[in-house]
Structures are given as C-alpha cells and as structure tokens.
Amino acid sequence: MPGLSNIMLNNPAFYSMTYGYFSLILHAHLPFVRHPEYPEFLEEDWFFEAVTEVYIPLIVILERLDEAGAKPRLAMNISPPLCEMLADGLLQERYTRHLENLIALARKERERVAKDDPEFTEVVEMYVEVLEDSLELWNVRYGRNLISAFRMLQDRGVIEIITCCATHGFLPLISTVEAKRAQVQIAVRNYEKHFGRRPRGIWLAECAYEPGIESYLKDAGLEYFVGDSHAILYGEPRPRYGVHAPIRCPNGVAVFARDVETSEQVWSAEVGYPGHPAYREFYRDVGWDLPLDYLKPHLHADGNRRHLGLKYFRITGREAPQNTKLPYDPKRATQMAADHATHFLHKRIEQAKQLRSTYSGHPPLVTSPYDAELYGHWWFEGPQFIDYLFRQIHFDQDEIEAVTPGDFLDTGMPIQVLEPSASSWGENGYYKVWLNEGTSWMYEYAHDAERRMTELANRFEHPDELEYRVLNQCARELLLAQSSDWAFQIYQGTTVQYSSKRFQSHIHRFGLLADALENSEVNPDLLYEIEARDTIFQEIDYKIFRS
C-alpha cells in the first residue's frame, strides 16, 4: 500500500521520520444538469467548462506525476451526480461539439489577433494548443470516458477516490431516517458501479453533519467522512490535537476536518493565491468583449452573449476596473504557480514543526479540503500549482509526507473518540445557507415527498413491471429535488430562477407519478418521457426507501 500504510504503530521511527502529514482532498461535484428536451442548454455549460478546465487538466497532471515517480496521494470525491454526467452518452456527445466549437473559435482568434491585437498572441496560442490537446485526449486516450481515467489512477495507487451523498443531499435537513439512509446507500452503490470497489470515505454534502449521521455511514461500510473544523473543535470531549488529527465517533467512523490556515492561503479573497495580479482574470471573457456578429457562430442559437472560456487578461490588481486589465502572460503565471507551491510547502513544513512541538512530539495531520472546481475553473493555474506542489513534496524534501485519509487510518495510530458537533462549511459553520427566509418554502414539499416515498415503497411489495418503473422514477425525482445545490444557489443569488424551477419540477414529477400510481392511472408515454429526461441512477431500486 502507498503512503503511510507501510508504517506500523509499533515502529518507533514513525514518530521521527517526518514532522507531520498533509492530506489534500478535492471535492468534484456539479448538480445533475441534463436537458435532452433542448438541443443546447446554458446550464449544461457548467459541466462542459469543468471538463475542459478542471477534470481533464487534473487527470493529465496526475498521470504526469505518476510517470515521474511522484505519486501525489491525494483524495478526491467524484460525486455521484458528476459520475453519472461523465458517463452519460448524450452529454459526452454534446461536450465533444462544445470543445470542437471552442477550438474553431480559438483558431479564428489566432488569425484575428495576429492582425489586430498582437499583445494577445501568446495567450491565444496557449488556448489553441491546450484545447487541441484536450480534444485528442478526450476522443482517443480517454475514449470520452473520464471515469475510466480516474478509476485507473486509483487502481495505480495515485489517488484515493471517495464518494458523496447521492445527489448532494443536505442530510441534517432531510426529514426521515429512510431518506437519509438512501442518500448514503445509493451513493455507495453508484460508486461501486463506476469504480468497481467500495468507497472507504465520504464527503458529506456541504460537510453538513448532525449527531447520528455516522450510523448511516457505518451501515454502508464507510470508514470515515470529511467534515468542517467545527465538527471536531466543538466536539465532546475537547479534541486533544484540535483539527490536526482525525477523531472517531463512538461507533468507530473517523472524521477528518478542515484546517483553517491552509484554507485561507488558497480560498481567502484578501490573501489567497488565486488573487495574485499575474493570474488569469476569470470575469473578462471574449464572449462579452468581441463583436456579437463575429461571435454568433460560436454562441447558442438564441444568440445571447455568454462566457466562452477564452480569457486574455490577468487580474492586474484587486481593485483594477475591468477595462484597465493588462494582457495575460502564461509564462509569468506558470512561474507564479511554481513560486506559490514553494511557499505553500514551506508554510506546511513550518506548521508541522510548530504543531509537533505543541503536541509534544505527536505528528500532526493537516487536512486541506477544497472544491475541485477551484483548481482550473476559478483559478486557472490551480492544476499547475498541484503539479509543482507534489513534485516538490516528493523530490525536494522529507519533512512532511502527503497522505490520504485512508493511508492515515491504515497506520493503526491511536485516534481519540469524541462526539462531533453539528456543523457545515457554510457561513458561520452551521445551516443557514440552506435554510433561510429565501429557501424555507422548499422543505415542506421535500419533507412531504420523503414521507410519501417510504409509504409507497412499503405499500408496493410486489409491483408489476410498470409499477416498478414508476416507483424507481419517483425515487429519482425525490433524490434530484433533495440536491443542496438548489438552495445554495438561491441563497447566493445565482441562477435563482433555474434552481427554483428545478426543485419545483422534480417535486411536481414526483407527485404526478405518485398520484398516478396510487390511482392506477399510469400513463406509459408520460413515464417514458420523464425517464428519458431524468436518467440518473439507472441501477436504483426503490426498496431502499422502505422502513
């Protein structure tokens, strides 16, 4: 086994080999967005952008690290909705067209820039090269199946893939035992379908925990979950090593919690790396800068402007107006990513030394969980940062070691038992981001559907084929309605109309099918239409909702 798994507790050298351990955990998740009823759909672009800017670059970086002999040993949650989208044939075909369209625009831009804007020559050449390479990788090396690429990386010991709640359901706000259990059990079964093994850990959606959730995890065979720092720091009794060691719930499930210092270095709008003036400016995009007639062949059929992914400017300065941004310099940005990786590693070594002294020789574990989409989408240079960081960890020092949560558990090192505290990684550490005056209306409908789903599951013990299909589709609609993404986006004020409509649509379809089932009035054509639209979890069995 890689990482710490060869280090046994009875080996005294364990406490002197390094100052401490570092665990990077990436949370790759998008809500299930698939609209076959339209030839193109704006919200599907979320997925396409993430494939181009996050998932393909991360896979390439991880493969190169492995080939160089520097296995990074990071953990990565690939959520069930994201797995289902990555494996979906319709979305794979649409993404191919999306990427081909972007390449066509980049090639056209290469000619225009050479004549009119030569200061952008280098950045446009970068886009042409990267996008063409991505299409080759997508079509040939990965066969349009990124799940197989991630699975191979796990099988080779490069990463540890964990799961998430089935549809990123916010467990503390789900009303029934059966519905909470289903979010966990369905996630584990979906993981097995895609990765050919059982997951060891789970990233609780929004890191949302309440006492008792660990029982669902243990029943599903999960060894650990990723939580917010509040879960451990406000636990009972007081944690001996703060968040710098996992704890175990009384039932044995371990908890790994977020280290605040590393979060600030990357996430903070004031001091975080992604805000450096040399890095690419996210909000300045050719989709808004260039003439509309010129762009129309590359826009959706409605002709509306949108982000296209070609961005030619650097951040320049935190307060700099958009019209004063300076041209992006890829070479300078790459060097800055290397410098920031060096700085980050230096800080981790300093942190490990200080914590080890504070904890009387006990080697600390610094757990650093982030949204994967930060690395490449919001922070364009993020994948390069990861590349440089793990090369330096492997080749340039021996004072800290990169591990996954599973590696750490495999040491057999004693872990303190305590009762974690209710928490999330939302504002102030609790639940108000998802339950507030703007979202409270949702839960009456969701809770009613949760109770009704269990009633249907209990009632129909021996359904015929049509009834079985209806019951499974009811389960899918409920699960999709439970996605925490809808409430989060409403609270954030982004895509409020779309998020509200998605929640309402799934609740409506659930009710429509449930009523038809109870009244023996199922319309096979309507059922087929709904099944063809909301295709998530083809392996589902509604019986998981039985009490």
N, C-alpha and C positions, 0 to 999 in steps of 0.2 A: 504494500500500500504506500502511496506517496505521502509527502508532508510529514506530520508528526506521528503518523500511525506506527512507525518503527520504534518510537521512543517509549519505553515502558516506564511505568511509575517507579519500579524498583531499581531503576538505573539512576544513581546519584548524579550522573553527568547531565541529566535532564535539566537540573536547576542551574547549571553553569554554562551550557552550550551557547545560549543566547540571552540577551536582556529581556526579550519578550517576543510576542507574536502579533501578527497583523492579518486581519481577515476582511477582504473586500467582498461585499455582497451586492450584486446588481439585481434590480427588480425590473424585469422586462414585462411590461403589461400595457395593453390597449383594450378598450372596450370592444366587444364583438360588433363590428360595423360591416354589414354585407347587404347590399341592396340590388338584388338581381332584377327588380322591377324597373330599374332605371339603367340606361346604357353607361352612365357615369354619375358619380355622386361625390360631392365635395368632401364629406366626412371620411370617405374611403381613402382620401389623400393622406389622412393621418397615418394610416398603415403604410402606404407607399413611401412616404417620406422617411418613416422609421426604418424600413427595409434598406433603403439606399444609404441613409446617413448613420444608422446605428448598427443594425444586425449584420449586414454584410461586412462593414469595416471591422466590427468586433471579431467576427469569425476569422477574417484574414489575419488580424493581429494575433489572435490566439494560436492559429496554425503556425505563424512565423515564429512565435515564441517557442512553441513545441519543437519545431525543426531546429531551432538554435540551441536546444537543450535546456531551455529556461521555462519549465512548466510553471505557469503562474499560480496555480492552486487558488483560484477564486471561486466563490459560489455564485450561481446565477439562477434566479427564479424566472422561468419562462411560463407565464400564467396560462391556465387552460384556454381562455378565450384567444390569446395570442397563438397558442399552439394550433387551435382549430382554424384560425385565419391563415397561418403559414402553410397549413396542409390543404387548404381549400382550392380546388381546381379553378373555379371562377375567378377568385382573387389573384391566383398565380397568373392567369391569362391577362387580367386587367393590369397587373403590375408590369408585366412584360411590355405591354403597349405604353404604359406610363413612362417606363425607362427609355424605350425607343424614342418617344416623343421628346424627352428631355435631352437625349443625345442629339437629335435633329436640331433642337434649338441651340445647344452649345456649339455645334459645328457652324451653324448660321452666324452665331455670335462671334466666332473666331474670325470670320471674314469681315464682319462689320467693325469689330474692334480694331483690326489691323489697319483699317482706313480712317476711322473716326475717333477712336479712344485708345491709342496705343498704350496708355498707362495701365490698362486692364489686360494686356496681352498675356502676362504670366498667369494670372488667376484664371483666365478663360482656358488656357492650355491645360491647366491643372484639372479643370472640370471635364474637358474632353477626355483626357487620359483616364481619370478616375471612373467616369461614367461608362466609357467603353470597356474598361477592365471589369467593372461591375456586371455589365451585360454578359460578358464572356463567362465570368464565374457563375452567374445566375443560371444561364442556359446550359453550360457544358459541365463545369466542375460539380455544381450542386444539383443539377437537373431540376431546377426550380423548387427544390425541397430543402429549405434551410433547417428544418427539424432534423434531417439526417446528418447535416453538418454538425449541429450542436450535439447530437447523440454520439457521433464519432469522437468529438472532443472529450466527452465524458468517459466514453469507453476506453480512451487512451490515457485517462488519468490527468487530463489538462484542467478540467473544471468539475465542479460538483453542481449538478442541476437539482434545484428544489422546486416545489410546487407552490400554489397559492389557492385561495378559496375558489370554488368552481367558476363563479362569474364575478370574482372580486367582491363578494357579498360582505357587508359590514356586519360581522357576526353579533356584536352586542345589540344591534338594532333589529335583528331578526327575532320574531316573537315565539317560535315554537322549537322545542327540542328536535323534532323531526327535520325541520327546515335547516337548522344549524348543522345537524349531523350530515344532511345531504350535501351541503356546500363543501364539506371536508371529504366525505366518501367519494363523491363524484369526481372531485379533483384528483384523488389518488388513482382512481380507475382510469381517468383520462391520461394521467402521467404514464401509467403502465402501457396504455395503447401506443403512445408516441415514443417512449424511451425504452421499452422492453424490460423494465425493472420497477421496483417500488421506490418511491422517494424516501429519503431519510428525514428531510426537513420541509417546513412550510413557512412561507412569508405570509403572515396573517394580513388580509387586505387592510390597507391603511395602518398596518401594525396595531390594529384595534383588538384589545384584549379586555375581557372581564372574567372574574373568577368562575371557574368551571369549564371554560373552553378547552382547557388541557385534556379533559376527559374524552372529548370527541377526537382529539388528535391521537391520544394513546389507543383508542379503539380502532383507529385507522392504521395503526402501526408506525406512526410518525415519532421520531426520536427528539425533535427539537422544533422550536419556532423562533422567528425573528420578531422582536418587539421593540417598542420605543424605550428610551432610557428611563422614563417614569415607571415602567413596569417593574424594573428591578430597584431603582433608587427609593421608591416609596413602598417597597415590599415589606413583609413582616416575617422574621425579624430583619434588622438592618443588614444590608449586604456587606460582608466583610471586605470585599475588594471593589465596591462600587459597581460600575458597569464594566470593569476591566477583567471580568471573569464571568463565565456563564453561571447560572443558578439552575437548580432543579425544582420543579413543582413537587409537592408531596407525592404525586403519582409517578414521578420519575422523568417526566418530559422536561427537557432542558430549554432554557431561554437564553438567547444571545441578544444583547441590547446595544443600541446605537451610542457610539462615543461622540460627544458634542464637539470636541476640539477638531476632529477630522471633518465633521460635517461642515463646520464653519469655514474651514480652509477651502472647501470646494463650493458649497452652496451659498455662502454669505454674499449679498449684493454689495457689501462695502469692502470686504477683504478677500473674497473668494477669487480663485484663479481665473474663472471664465470671464471676469470683468476686465481683464488686462487690455490696455489700448491696442496691443498688437493682434489680438484675436479677431476672428471674423464677426462682423456685425450681423446679428440674426434678423433684425427688423427691416433692413434695407435690401429689397429684393427686386430683380428686374421685372417681375410681374407687375410692379407698381411704378417703375421708373421709365420703362421704354414705351414708345407709342403703341396705342391699342391696336391699330391696324396691323402693325408689324408682329404683334404677339398673337393675334387672333387664331392663326393655325395651330397654336400650342395651348390654347385655353379650352375650357369645356364649351359645349355647344351653346350655352347661354351667353358666351362672350364676356362674362364678368371677370374683372381682374382678380387675381389670387396669387399667393406665393407659389413660385415655380421652382425654387431651390437654387437658382444661380444668384449669388450674393457677392458683390465686387468690392465691398468696403470693409474697413476694420473699425473696431469700436472707437478708436481715436481718443476718446475721453468720455468719462462717465456723464458729464453734463453737456457734451458737444451736441448741438442740434443735428438732426439727420442730414440736413443739406450742407453740413460742414465736415462730414466724414471723409477720411482720406482713403486712398486705394489700399486694398488688402495685399499684403506681401506674404505669400505662402511660406517662403524660406524663413523669414523672420518669425512667423507664427510657430513653425515647427521647432525652431531653436528655443523659443519661449516655452513650448510644451516640455522640451527636454530639461530646461532650467527649473521649471516648476516641479517636475518629477523629482529632480535632485533635492529641491527644497523640501518637498513633502517627505521624502525618505529621511532626510536629515532631521526633520521635526519628529518623525516617528521614532527614530533612534533616541533622540533626546527625551521624548515622552516615555519610552520604555525604560530608560535608565532611571529617570526620576520616579516612575511608578514602582519599579522593582525595589528601589530604596525605601519608598514609602511603605510598601507591603512586606518589608522585612525579608527580602530575598525571593518572594513568590513572583514567578514570571507573569507579567500581565498579558492579557489578550485585548488588543484594540480592534473592535468590530466597527466596520465602516460601511453601512448600507446606503445605497443611493438608487434613485431611479435610473435605469439603464439609458433611458432616452436623453438624459443629460449629456451622455458621452457620445457626441456626434451630431445630435439634433440641435439642442440648445448651446452646447459647447462643441463647436465643430472639431476642435483639436483634441477633444477628450480621448478618442481611441489612441492617438499618438501618445498622449500622457500615460495611458495604461501600458503601452508598449515600452516606453522608456522606463517607467517605474519598475516593472517586473524584470527587465534586463538588469537594472542596477541592483535590485534586491538579490538577484541570483548571482551576478558576476562580480559585483563591486564591494560587497560587504558580507559579514556573517554575524551581525549584531542583532538583527531581527529576522524572523522567518515568516514567510507567507503561508497561511494555512486556511483550510475551510472549516466551518463548524464541525463537520463530520470528522475531519482529521483530529481536531482538538478532543472530541469525545473519545476517539479511539485510543488516546494515551492512557485512559483509565485514571486520569488525575482526579483526586477528590473534588467534588463540586458541592457547594453549600446548598442546602434545602431551605427554601422560603416560599411564602405565598406572594405571588406577584400582585401588583396593584392594577386596577382598571386604568386603561390608558390608550392613547393612539398617538400617531405622529402628526396629528392635526394641530391647529392653533391652540396653545396653552396645554397641549398634551391630552386633551380629552375628546369629546364627541361633537362639539358644537358646529364644526364644519359640515357635518352630515345631518344634524338635527337642529334646526333653527326655524325662525319665522318664515323663511323662504322655502323650506323643504318639508315642514311638518305635515302638510297635506298628503304627502305621498304614503305615509306609513299606515294610515287607516286602510288604504286599499291593499297595500302589500301584506299587512297582517291578516286581513280577511282572506286573501288568496292563499296564504301559508296554511291557515287552519283548514280551508276548504280542500287544499291539495291532499292533506292527510286523510280527511274524510272520504275523498274519492278513492284514494289508494286502499283504505281499509274496506270500503264497500265492494269494490270490484276485485274479488279474489280470483275469479276465473273468466277474464274478459275474452270476447271473441277477437279476431284479428283487427277489425275496425276499431273496436273499443280500446284495444291495446295501443294502437297508434294514437288515438285521441289522448289517452292518459299520458303517454310519453311526451306528446306535444304540449300538453298542459304543464308538465314538469319543466320543459324547456322554456316556455313563456314565463313561468314564475321565476326561474333562475335568471333569465335575462332582465326581468324587472328588478331583481334584487341587486343588480350591479351598483356598487357605491359610486361609480363614475358619474351617474346622472345627478345625484345630489351634490357631489363635489363641484361639477361644472355649473350647476345652478347657483351655488354659494359663491363661486369665483366670478360669476357674471359672464362666463364664456359659453357660447353655444347654448344659451338658456332655452331657447325655443326648441332646438333639436333635442336636447336632453329631456325636457318635459314631455315632448311628443313621444320619444322612445319609451319612456316609462309608461305613459298612458296607453300606447299601442300594445305593449306586452300584457298589461293588465286587461285591456279590452279583449285581446285574443284569448287570454286565459278564460275570462268569463264567458265568452262566446262558445268556446269549446266545452267548458264545464256544463253550461246550460243545455247544450245540445246533447251531451252525454246523459245527463240526468233525465232529460225528456225523451230520450230515444229518437232524436231528430238530427242525427249527424249527417251533414252534407259532405259526401266524399270529395266533391270538387273543391269546396272551400277548405277542407282539411288538407288536401294536396297542395293548394296554393300557399297555405301557411307553412306547411312542412318544407316546401321548396324555398321559402324565404328565410326562415329561422332554422338553419340546419345544424346548429351547434350540438355536439354530444350525440352522434348517431348511435353510440353504444349504450345510451341511457336506458335504465329500467325504472319505471315509476315506482316500483315497490320499495325503493329506498326511502320513500316518504311515509311508509307505514309506521304506525305507533307500536 
